[in-house]
Amino acid sequence: MATQTEPHSPLYATYARADIDVARGEGAWLVAQDGRRFLDFSGGIAVNVLGHAHPHLVAALKAQAETLWHTSNLFRIPGQDRLARRLTEATFADQAFFTNSGAEALECAIKTARRYQYVNGRPERYRIVTFEGAFHGRTLATIAAGGQAKYLEGFGPKVEGFDQVPFADLDALEAAITPQTAAILIEPIQGEGGIRSATPEFLRALRRLADANDLLLIYDEVQTGVGRTGRFYAYEASGVAPDIMASAKGIGGGFPLGVCLATQEAAAGMTPGTHGTTYGGNPLAMAVGNAVLDVVLEDGFLDAVRDRALQFRQGLSGLIDRFPDLFQELRGEGLLIGLKMRTPNTDFILELRRHLMLAVPAGDNVVRILPPLNVQEDEVREGLARLDAAAEAVRAARKETAA
Ligand SMILES: *Cc1c(COP(=O)(O)O)cnc(C)c1O
């Protein structure tokens, strides 16, 4: 499905890239240098919540570029206070630490949980329980947290302190909690793992277990946050708040930005000098982050996301009914859409690309569809038509090979 990086490429060969040289973007459309126009429902992997080149984000970035880019965190950055205030007012959290990526937001979450136990007189509690199929990033600690062999292999000893249990297995979780456990870390909906949702009952059980054992509950909402599921954060649907939460991807609308959010109690150990970042929360990032919230928190925006999601999901249910030989089920919430396939997901994604539509694979043989949150009704219809045409082509090709 993808061309190999050339033997003499000056780039690390870590990605098998698609045969598309990107040129520019317009809303839900990505234009290649050869002029092909793709319906971009890959969304920069759940990043481009407002599509490409949204005028409000462009204006905010331009204005800030002419004013002040970067200062370090040795000074007060008013945009940081403003964005932190808006995020904490809209969530369970009291305090925020800004980063440049999701993995760094997770690193901050892990450090915050360990320090919480440490300053509360329980330094022996540093272990964190995580779930099979999880993805928390590519730093040494976050690959240990994710626990996937394919990301750990060859990188030396796995960072200590992560205990993994099967997804949504409460008995295994209870058995994994020891006097050394500091926290439980979970994605309310696993993204890379194949758009697998934890039930509200399961999240409630986690909250009860955490409270009963003096553990912190950490959510990784790097992929599910900032309106993707039709709520500002996915956990709102369950009503079960965490103590700490990592957010990134959508929060910068394409500008590298992440944040670790926490209650004041959970963040009590993060005193001056305990953590830091050179770039995190710089004025450029804050200008764009605030501009994203201007749109996402506007009255009616999330209602519109839920309307579009309903339209898309009804269409996809029809697609599954028409092609039960290709599709097994529809997964996810809002515009975090997973199609669990019976045929190889990568083949279908390649066929979609031939029909000038972009989607992303996920684990468990799932096709991920991540439109911009401001996608238009006719673009959803167009997407459904291209999905149908690609499914028809895959079915025809399979019949041909079988014959
Ligand atoms: C993408 C992702 C991360 C890592 O984010 P990066 O910005 O790539 O470091 C962590 N957790 C989840 C759930 C993600 O989807």
PDBQT file of the ligand as one rigid body, heavy atoms in Angstrom, charges set to zero:
ROOT
HETATM    1  C1  LIG A 501      -1.225   9.956  19.339  1.00  0.00    +0.000 C 
HETATM    2  C2  LIG A 501      -1.411   9.497  20.732  1.00  0.00    +0.000 A 
HETATM    3  C3  LIG A 501      -0.408   9.660  21.710  1.00  0.00    +0.000 A 
HETATM    4  C4  LIG A 501       0.955  10.228  21.382  1.00  0.00    +0.000 C 
HETATM    5  O1  LIG A 501       0.896  11.537  20.900  1.00  0.00    +0.000 OA
HETATM    6  P1  LIG A 501       2.170  12.159  20.149  1.00  0.00    +0.000 P 
HETATM    7  O2  LIG A 501       1.779  13.580  19.900  1.00  0.00    +0.000 OA
HETATM    8  O3  LIG A 501       2.378  11.373  18.909  1.00  0.00    +0.000 OA
HETATM    9  O4  LIG A 501       3.331  12.052  21.071  1.00  0.00    +0.000 OA
HETATM   10  C5  LIG A 501      -0.689   9.264  22.997  1.00  0.00    +0.000 A 
HETATM   11  N1  LIG A 501      -1.869   8.715  23.324  1.00  0.00    +0.000 NA
HETATM   12  C6  LIG A 501      -2.854   8.539  22.413  1.00  0.00    +0.000 A 
HETATM   13  C7  LIG A 501      -4.162   7.961  22.856  1.00  0.00    +0.000 C 
HETATM   14  C8  LIG A 501      -2.653   8.909  21.092  1.00  0.00    +0.000 A 
HETATM   15  O5  LIG A 501      -3.624   8.704  20.186  1.00  0.00    +0.000 OA
ENDROOT
TORSDOF 0
